[in-house]
Amino acid sequence: MAKVDTRAEAVQGVVLRTIAYGESDLVAHLLVRGKGRVSAFARGARNSQRRFGGALEPFHLIEMLLAERPGQDLSQLREARVVEPHSALREDLPRIAHAGYACELVHDLTRAGEPADAMLDLLLGFLARLSRGAATSARLRAFELLALGNGGLAPELSACARCADPLAPGRAAFDPDAGGIVCARCAQPSALLLTHAARAALRQLQRGGLAAADAPLSADGSGRPADARAFEDAASQAARPLGEFVAHHLGHRLRSAAFLEQVGASR
């Protein structure tokens, strides 16, 4: 029988989470450039400073030697070193909670073995901003919207998601099952309320992404900077509707959402 070629390839990726296996091993879930979501077995990772040196911590951007094994779900992680630890985001629990939520969302929106470089870049941008500043609702909403968009699940925020009729600015019913906002005629009793401020904030964040979260503009069309506190409050109002949207389309609730509430992190 021919020997299987498992030569390792040098690649970069983010550690999404790890699971202890036995006394010294780890299974690492990674988002890898050019490869997408990868699960890899790291033998002796909890003891080996020479090969891993603490690199396999969640949120780390690492360079690794990864050997794929044909026909097997787990790759082999031979060694890893930290490229960017995002150390500053570990300084308080809210930032840790936001980073954990982002990593879980990315994990569940991506598929094993399918390249997801845009999602990786989005996650790296989010972690970098968390390292430089506070955990805010605006950034978290922007990340959710962009991640959903990358996964082909962007919510409809302009027209009725059921009948496609245009909707005037203002409060609207939000129906995760329909795919976004719905008109009064199409709204089901279970639809949630999306306030005028929350809807305006989501539309701006959907268009402008993380940059819009850090420098929002007024919703009055003037192009002037928005009141930061009011915009943050509007983004927080959208937490439940968007959270229900995520849960509906994933088919389950993210476990990290409970940790956000437990530590009092901005939602």
RAFEN-V779493 format. One record per residue. N is the residue number from 1. PSI is psi in degrees with one decimal (NA if undefined). NEAR is the number of other C-alpha atoms within 8 Angstrom. Layout:
N/PSI/NEAR  N/PSI/NEAR
This chain:
1/132.3/2  2/143.0/3  3/133.3/4  4/131.7/4  5/112.9/4  6/39.9/7  7/137.6/6  8/148.4/9  9/137.6/8  10/120.2/8  11/165.9/10  12/150.8/10  13/174.1/13  14/138.1/14  15/114.8/16  16/-43.6/14  17/163.3/10  18/154.9/12  19/126.1/7  20/140.0/9  21/119.2/8  22/-152.8/6  23/-25.4/5  24/-3.8/11  25/166.3/13  26/148.1/15  27/119.7/12  28/133.1/14  29/122.0/12  30/151.3/14  31/111.2/15  32/134.4/16  33/129.3/12  34/-10.0/7  35/-21.2/11  36/-148.9/16  37/128.7/16  38/135.8/13  39/129.9/12  40/141.9/13  41/123.6/12  42/98.2/13  43/128.0/9  44/15.2/9  45/-28.9/13  46/-9.8/8  47/-23.7/6  48/106.4/9  49/-30.0/8  50/-42.5/5  51/-28.0/10  52/-37.2/12  53/39.5/9  54/14.2/7  55/-25.6/10  56/58.9/11  57/141.8/9  58/143.7/10  59/-10.1/13  60/137.1/14  61/123.0/13  62/156.9/14  63/133.1/12  64/160.2/14  65/112.7/12  66/127.6/14  67/115.1/12  68/143.9/10  69/109.2/10  70/130.8/4  71/1.1/4  72/145.9/6  73/-32.5/6  74/126.8/10  75/174.3/13  76/128.5/11  77/108.8/13  78/-42.4/12  79/164.8/10  80/150.3/14  81/152.0/11  82/129.7/10  83/-46.3/8  84/114.1/7  85/-14.3/8  86/45.5/12  87/-37.9/7  88/-28.8/8  89/-13.6/13  90/5.9/9  91/-16.6/8  92/157.1/7  93/-39.9/9  94/-41.1/12  95/-37.7/14  96/-42.0/11  97/-42.0/13  98/-41.1/12  99/-41.4/12  100/-39.9/12  101/-45.2/12  102/-43.8/11  103/-39.7/12  104/-41.4/11  105/-44.6/11  106/-43.4/11  107/-45.3/11  108/-16.9/8  109/-11.9/10  110/161.2/11  111/145.0/9  112/130.2/8  113/0.1/8  114/118.3/9  115/137.3/10  116/54.9/14  117/-34.9/10  118/-39.5/7  119/-39.4/10  120/-44.8/13  121/-39.4/8  122/-46.4/11  123/-42.4/11  124/-40.3/9  125/-40.9/8  126/-45.9/11  127/-36.9/12  128/-42.9/9  129/-37.2/8  130/-35.7/13  131/-26.3/11  132/-15.5/8  133/-171.5/6  134/161.5/7  135/109.5/12  136/154.5/9  137/-38.7/13  138/-45.2/13  139/-40.3/12  140/-40.7/11  141/-42.4/14  142/-43.2/14  143/-45.0/13  144/-47.5/10  145/-44.1/13  146/-39.7/12  147/-43.1/13  148/-41.7/13  149/-42.2/10  150/-30.9/10  151/6.9/9  152/24.5/6  153/28.1/8  154/129.8/10  155/146.8/10  156/125.1/10  157/0.7/10  158/-46.3/8  159/166.3/11  160/127.3/16  161/-14.5/11  162/-50.1/8  163/-6.4/6  164/7.3/7  165/138.2/7  166/146.9/7  167/136.9/8  168/155.0/4  169/149.5/6  170/-175.2/9  171/153.6/10  172/156.8/12  173/141.4/13  174/120.6/13  175/104.3/15  176/-35.9/12  177/-35.3/7  178/-25.9/9  179/11.5/11  180/-146.7/14  181/151.3/16  182/153.5/16  183/168.8/11  184/-34.5/6  185/-34.1/5  186/-9.6/9  187/134.4/11  188/159.3/6  189/-26.5/4  190/-5.4/5  191/147.5/10  192/158.2/8  193/129.7/9  194/111.3/13  195/163.2/10  196/-46.2/10  197/-42.6/10  198/-41.8/13  199/-42.6/14  200/-39.8/11  201/-43.7/12  202/-40.7/13  203/-40.1/10  204/-40.6/11  205/-34.3/15  206/-37.2/10  207/-43.1/6  208/-10.7/9  209/-149.2/13  210/-33.3/11  211/-38.8/7  212/-29.6/11  213/-34.7/12  214/-19.0/8  215/66.4/8  216/154.1/11  217/154.7/9  218/145.3/11  219/1.2/8  220/3.8/5  221/3.5/6  222/-18.8/6  223/2.8/7  224/154.6/7  225/141.2/8  226/157.7/11  227/116.9/7  228/-41.4/7  229/-41.7/6  230/-39.3/8  231/-40.7/13  232/-40.7/11  233/-40.9/9  234/-41.5/11  235/-37.3/14  236/-36.9/12  237/-26.8/10  238/-1.8/13  239/-48.1/11  240/-50.2/7  241/-44.2/12  242/-34.8/9  243/-39.7/8  244/-35.6/9  245/-46.7/13  246/-48.8/10  247/-40.7/11  248/-45.5/10  249/-23.5/9  250/-24.4/9  251/7.5/6  252/163.1/7  253/143.5/8  254/131.1/10  255/-32.1/6  256/-17.4/10  257/-35.4/9  258/-35.1/8  259/-35.6/9  260/-45.7/15  261/-37.9/9  262/-39.7/7  263/1.4/9  264/28.0/7  265/152.3/13  266/134.7/9  267/NA/9
